[in-house]
Amino acid sequence: MVTLYALDGCPYCENVHDALNDNDIDYETIWTDPLHSDRNEVKRVSGQRGVPVIVDEARGVTMAESENILTFIERSLA
């Protein structure tokens, strides 16, 4: 299962959502707190508090930065 940590209204998160949907990838979205300092779950899984973050448990991948995530989706999940 793929998990996406995202913030409502974040354009980078929307790009990742679109790529996952366009490639018919099953995923769960966890909506994060708007306050950067309150994103403790994101920090726990990725070591930082920025979004988007994707976690692919099947491949053992946790990744931040939308461009890196989009490349991963294209090369590994599509």
Secondary structure, 3 states (H helix, E strand, C coil): CEEEEECCCCHHHHHHHHHHHHCCCCEEEEECCCCHHHCHHHHHHHCCCCCCEEEECCCCEEEECHHHHHHHHHHHHC
